[in-house]
Amino acid sequence: MNLLIRAARSLRNRFIVQSSAPPNVAVSTAVAAQTKEYNERRQREIETFTAVENVHELPEIFHFWSNRYVRPKLEAVLGVSNIDDFFLKYIHRSYTERPGDTLLIVSIGAGSCDTELRLAQRMRDQGLKFRFRCLDITPSVLDRGRQLAATNGLSDQFEFVESDLTAWEERGNVSVVMAIHSLHHIVELELLFQRVRTAIGNDGYFLVCDMVGRNGHMRWPEALEVVHSIWSTMPDRYKYNHQLKRFEELYENWDCSTEGFEGIRAQDILPLLTKIFHFESFVAYGNLPDIFIDRGFGHNFDVKNPEDTEFVDRIGALNDRLISEGRIKPTQIVAALRADKTSPTLKYQHWTPEFCVRAVPK
């Protein structure tokens, strides 16, 4: 079956055709409508990221929070202080496990490849032999990556491939597959994960840094209740949404997956990963703080203002306590996965992948 049609069918079953026409005619009409909708979303996704110069740019308060509540978890579990070092840790491990080989590293949804290029500069300086294959559906951002690679003398180590990610396929020759905040844009997760598993074989790594909360980056009811409670007492100066350019007297649980693919199946990522792969390491974080530190409301906070940092600090501490108690679930993960179990999962406290899955009513 055509992959675009299969993907369109997965779009939350939104498109149901009721017709008195013969079944085959009704099905054909439905498939055409679904495929059209998928293609329209795909085009909106391309247009969105074409217009964004730096897709990873975040408010300063995000970095304040991440240094307080993400960095210590990475250090405790993996002995690294940031995401770049996480990727390098497992790239080095793969290199030692394949002595003499040129590492093939596939980055899915790579965008302009800024992380990949930073890693490549350090890998080159360390004498590693490697090649990045960067996949994305947006040609303009790949062009930015291509230009940056040339500027840094890394063109020979990079290949840029314009591709719908579900059309990508490799067989057992990939040392590392990376996914940096790309999985939550993908509809056909099951197909992609099976292809990643085939690509890395028994020896490779699947390295993930992504969002795994509710679809459309909404809050589940138990978290939304806490957010609304905080909202009712916090200063109005924190309530301006810079992305939507509006003041929100009450926080709106906005579904950002309605037009493009942002968060389209975020809530399915972690459950599927636990079924298809073995976690060699797993660090989870986020939920309540996401609202306050991201691009929407994060610019309302000044890291030089103690009132602002203390507010975010209190939310970070509350969030970790509620996760530990099992009352809410984390919304972001950093994880190293393999096709089959090789060792016990390294994790933070009792926050296993299974513990961090939020059960979704059938």
C-alpha positions, -999 to 999 in steps of 0.1 A, spaced: 0 0 0 13 35 -9 30 50 22 12 83 18 -21 66 19 -11 45 49 0 76 67 -31 95 58 -52 67 73 -33 71 106 -43 107 110 -64 100 141 -91 85 119 -105 120 114 -118 114 79 -148 92 77 -167 90 44 -204 83 46 -218 76 12 -245 57 -6 -221 49 -34 -208 13 -38 -181 4 -12 -152 6 -36 -162 41 -47 -166 52 -11 -132 38 -2 -115 54 -32 -131 88 -23 -119 84 13 -84 75 3 -82 104 -20 -94 128 7 -70 113 32 -40 115 8 -49 151 0 -50 160 37 -17 143 43 -1 162 15 -15 195 26 -1 189 61 32 179 47 34 212 27 25 233 57 52 215 76 78 224 49 66 260 48 69 263 86 104 251 88 115 269 57 107 302 75 126 293 107 163 301 108 171 283 141 145 256 150 163 250 184 163 286 196 147 288 230 142 315 257 170 320 283 147 307 311 147 273 293 184 270 299 180 281 335 155 253 341 174 226 321 206 233 340 186 228 372 164 199 363 178 181 332 216 184 335 217 167 370 197 137 356 220 133 326 250 135 349 236 110 374 226 84 347 251 89 319 279 110 333 274 137 306 262 173 311 245 180 278 228 165 248 258 168 225 279 148 250 252 122 252 254 116 214 291 116 214 292 91 243 274 65 222 291 74 189 324 67 206 311 35 220 299 24 186 333 33 172 352 12 197 328 -17 190 335 -14 152 373 -8 151 386 3 117 351 10 103 338 43 90 308 50 111 276 56 92 254 79 113 218 85 100 200 115 113 162 114 107 145 148 105 179 165 107 167 200 96 197 223 91 220 197 109 234 222 134 237 195 161 252 170 136 278 196 125 288 204 160 293 167 167 312 163 134 337 190 143 345 173 176 347 139 160 370 151 133 393 167 159 393 134 178 404 114 147 372 94 141 362 82 107 326 88 100 299 99 76 265 116 84 235 109 62 210 136 71 173 131 61 146 158 60 115 167 39 124 204 38 149 211 10 157 247 22 169 236 56 190 209 41 205 235 19 215 255 50 231 223 64 249 218 31 263 253 32 274 250 68 291 217 61 311 234 33 320 264 54 334 241 81 353 218 57 330 189 63 313 183 30 330 150 25 316 137 58 280 147 50 252 135 27 219 154 26 189 135 15 154 151 9 131 123 19 97 116 35 112 97 65 89 67 60 104 62 25 139 57 41 153 22 44 187 7 53 197 -28 61 221 -35 90 249 -12 80 241 18 102 262 24 133 239 50 148 205 64 140 198 98 156 164 115 162 165 149 177 130 163 182 118 148 149 98 117 160 69 139 173 64 151 137 60 116 122 27 97 116 40 63 106 60 56 138 55 18 137 70 16 102 98 40 109 108 22 141 109 -12 124 131 3 97 154 18 124 156 -16 140 165 -32 107 191 -4 100 210 -7 132 209 -46 133 223 -62 164 252 -38 169 239 -3 163 223 24 185 191 44 181 197 77 200 166 97 208 160 132 222 123 139 218 89 149 232 66 121 243 37 139 260 1 142 248 -6 146 211 -4 182 200 18 189 231 -14 193 251 -15 185 289 -33 155 301 -62 163 325 -42 156 357 -14 180 346 -38 206 332 -55 208 366 -21 217 382 -13 242 354 -46 260 359 -41 261 396 -7 278 391 -22 301 365 -49 314 388 -23 328 412 6 339 391 13 375 379 -4 386 347 30 395 332 36 357 328 4 351 308 13 366 274 17 340 247 45 352 223 39 325 197 1 332 194 5 369 203 -23 370 228 -29 374 266 -43 342 282 -63 349 313 -67 311 316 -41 288 300 -56 273 268 -48 236 263 -40 242 227 -36 213 202 -8 224 179 -12 192 157 -43 204 139 -26 219 108 9 204 104 25 174 121 37 191 153 31 165 181 9 145 157 15 112 176 38 122 205 19 101 230 26 70 210 64 73 209 73 60 243 49 31 244 61 20 209 97 23 218 92 1 248 77 -26 226 102 -25 197 135 -17 214 156 -23 245 166 8 264 202 9 273 198 42 290 168 64 297 164 99 311 130 115 313 120 151 323 95 178 317 57 183 319 45 213 340 76 234 332 72 230 295 44 256 295 64 283 312 99 279 296 91 273 260 87 297 231 51 306 240 55 320 275 92 316 282 100 351 270 80 365 298 107 355 323 140 372 330 168 350 343 182 381 361 150 385 381 150 363 413 112 364 414 111 348 379 138 322 385 123 312 419 89 308 403 103 284 376 124 266 402 93 259 423 75 245 393 105 223 384 106 209 419 68 203 420 70 186 386 97 161 397 78 153 429 46 146 411 64 124 386 81 104 413 47 99 430 32 87 397 6 115 395 19 130 363 42 117 336 73 132 320 70 147 285 105 145 272 132 118 270 168 112 262 175 76 254 199 51 239 182 21 224 193 -12 208 174 -38 189 178 -64 217 187 -64 254 224 -62 260 224 -49 296 201 -35 323 186 -1 316 204 28 332 178 52 346 171 81 370 157 68 403 127 46 396 118 64 364 119 35 340 105 37 305 75 16 316 69 38 347 70 69 325 44 57 300 10 75 305 -18 50 299 -42 62 272 -79 51 274 -88 29 245 
